[in-house]
Amino acid sequence: MRLLKGFLFVLLGFFILVTLISFLFPSKVITVKAVTIHASEEKIFSAINDLQQWKNWHPIFVQLQSKVEISSPSEGTNAKASWSLNNKLYSIVFSKVEKNFVQFNVNSSEEKPVETTLAILYMQEPGTLQVEWRAITHLKWYPWEKFAGIFVSEMTGPGYQQALDALQKYIEQGN
C-alpha cells in the first residue's frame, strides 16, 4: 500500500509539473507562408476573393470539386464554402474583405476555428507581389493541447505552402 501511495504521489507531481510547464507555452500558434507572384494586384485579388476561383488552385477545392458547396455570391464578406471530408464537416467563411487582403475562418465540426488571412504585399521589384497566408490557431489551456501546439505549424504549414504554390502557378500561367 505504501508503494502504491508513493507511485500515485510521483504521478500526481509529474502531472502538476507538466501542467505548470504548459502554462509557459503560448495559447496561440501563428503559421505564416508566402509566395512571390508576377502579376497585377487585381488579378491576384480576384483569385483569392472569389471562392469559385479557388476550385482552380486550392488543393482541397480541386480534389473535391463536385462536393464543395459555395454560397452565392461567392466573393466578398460572408461568402462561404463547405464540404465534408472523412466524416467531418468543414467550412470557410469570409469575415473581412479589403483591397489587398481576405480574412476568413476555417471551421471544422470538431475543432476551434482557425483565423486565416490571405494578404497581398508589395515587393520592391515592379510587377511582383507577395501573397502571404497567415493562420492563427488558438489552443485551450490543456497541457496535451499546448504541447501538441509545438507541431501545429509543421503539420499545417506544408498544406498552406502547397495552396500558395498552386495559386502562383494558376495566376502566372494565365487563368
C-alpha positions in Angstrom: 0.0 0.0 0.0 2.9 2.3 0.8 4.4 1.7 -2.6 1.2 2.5 -4.3 0.8 5.8 -2.4 4.4 6.7 -3.4 3.7 5.9 -7.0 0.5 7.9 -7.1 2.3 10.9 -5.4 5.0 10.8 -8.0 2.4 10.5 -10.8 0.4 13.5 -9.4 3.6 15.5 -9.0 4.6 14.8 -12.6 1.2 15.8 -13.9 1.3 19.1 -11.9 4.8 19.8 -13.3 3.8 19.2 -16.9 0.7 21.4 -16.4 2.8 24.2 -14.9 5.3 24.0 -17.8 2.5 24.1 -20.3 1.3 27.4 -18.9 4.6 28.9 -20.2 3.6 28.0 -23.8 1.7 30.5 -25.9 -2.1 30.0 -26.2 -2.0 30.6 -30.0 0.2 29.4 -32.8 0.8 31.6 -35.9 1.8 29.9 -39.1 3.0 32.1 -42.0 3.8 31.0 -45.5 4.3 33.2 -48.6 4.9 33.1 -52.3 6.0 35.7 -54.8 3.8 36.2 -57.8 4.5 38.1 -61.0 1.0 39.6 -61.8 -1.2 42.6 -61.1 -2.8 43.1 -57.7 -6.3 42.9 -59.3 -5.6 39.5 -60.9 -4.3 38.1 -57.6 -7.1 39.6 -55.5 -9.8 38.3 -57.8 -8.3 34.8 -57.5 -8.3 34.9 -53.6 -11.6 36.8 -53.1 -13.8 34.6 -55.3 -14.4 31.1 -53.8 -15.4 29.9 -57.3 -11.9 30.6 -58.5 -10.5 28.6 -55.5 -11.6 25.5 -57.5 -8.8 26.3 -59.9 -5.9 26.4 -57.4 -6.7 25.4 -53.8 -5.8 21.6 -53.4 -8.9 20.8 -51.3 -11.3 22.5 -53.8 -9.5 20.9 -56.8 -9.7 17.4 -55.2 -13.3 17.7 -54.0 -14.6 20.0 -56.8 -18.0 18.5 -57.1 -18.5 18.1 -53.3 -17.7 21.7 -52.3 -20.8 23.9 -51.9 -20.2 27.6 -52.5 -22.6 30.4 -51.5 -23.9 32.9 -53.8 -22.4 35.5 -54.0 -19.1 33.6 -53.9 -17.0 36.6 -53.2 -16.8 39.3 -50.5 -17.8 39.4 -46.9 -19.9 36.4 -45.7 -19.0 34.3 -48.8 -19.0 30.7 -47.7 -17.8 27.3 -48.9 -18.5 24.0 -47.1 -17.6 20.4 -47.7 -17.3 17.0 -46.0 -14.1 15.0 -45.7 -13.6 11.9 -43.6 -17.0 12.3 -41.9 -16.1 15.8 -40.8 -17.8 19.0 -41.9 -15.6 21.9 -42.9 -16.3 25.4 -44.0 -14.6 28.6 -44.9 -16.4 31.9 -44.2 -15.0 35.3 -45.3 -15.2 37.6 -42.4 -13.5 40.7 -43.8 -12.5 41.7 -47.3 -10.5 44.7 -48.2 -8.5 45.9 -51.2 -5.4 43.8 -50.6 -6.5 41.0 -48.2 -9.2 38.5 -47.4 -9.7 37.4 -43.8 -11.7 34.2 -43.2 -12.3 31.4 -40.6 -11.7 27.8 -41.4 -14.2 25.9 -39.3 -14.4 22.2 -38.5 -17.2 20.3 -36.7 -14.7 19.1 -34.0 -12.1 21.8 -33.8 -11.9 25.5 -32.9 -11.9 27.9 -35.9 -8.6 28.9 -37.4 -8.4 32.6 -38.1 -6.8 32.9 -41.5 -5.7 35.8 -43.7 -4.5 35.9 -47.3 -2.7 39.2 -47.9 -1.2 40.8 -50.9 2.1 42.6 -50.1 4.1 44.9 -52.4 7.7 43.9 -53.3 10.5 46.2 -54.5 10.6 44.6 -57.9 7.9 46.2 -60.2 5.2 43.8 -61.2 6.0 41.4 -58.3 3.7 40.9 -55.3 3.9 38.6 -52.4 0.9 36.6 -51.2 1.1 35.7 -47.5 -1.0 33.0 -45.9 -1.3 33.6 -42.1 -3.2 31.2 -39.9 -3.8 31.7 -36.2 -4.7 28.6 -34.2 -6.0 29.2 -30.7 -5.2 26.5 -28.2 -7.0 25.5 -25.0 -5.2 25.5 -21.7 -5.0 21.7 -21.6 -1.3 20.6 -21.3 -1.6 18.0 -24.0 -3.1 20.6 -26.4 -0.3 23.1 -25.6 2.4 20.5 -26.2 0.7 19.5 -29.4 0.8 23.2 -30.4 4.5 22.8 -30.9 3.8 20.7 -34.0 0.8 22.7 -35.5 3.0 24.8 -37.8 4.9 21.8 -39.1 1.6 19.9 -39.7 -0.4 22.6 -41.4 2.4 24.8 -43.0 3.1 22.4 -45.9 -0.6 22.5 -46.9 -0.7 26.3 -46.9 2.5 26.4 -49.0 1.1 23.9 -51.4 -2.0 26.1 -51.9 0.1 29.2 -52.4 2.3 27.4 -55.0 -0.8 26.3 -56.8 -2.1 29.9 -56.7 1.1 31.2 -58.1 1.0 28.6 -61.0 -2.7 29.3 -61.7 -2.1 33.1 -61.9 1.2 33.2 -63.7 0.1 30.6 -66.3 -3.0 32.7 -67.0 -6.3 31.8 -65.6 
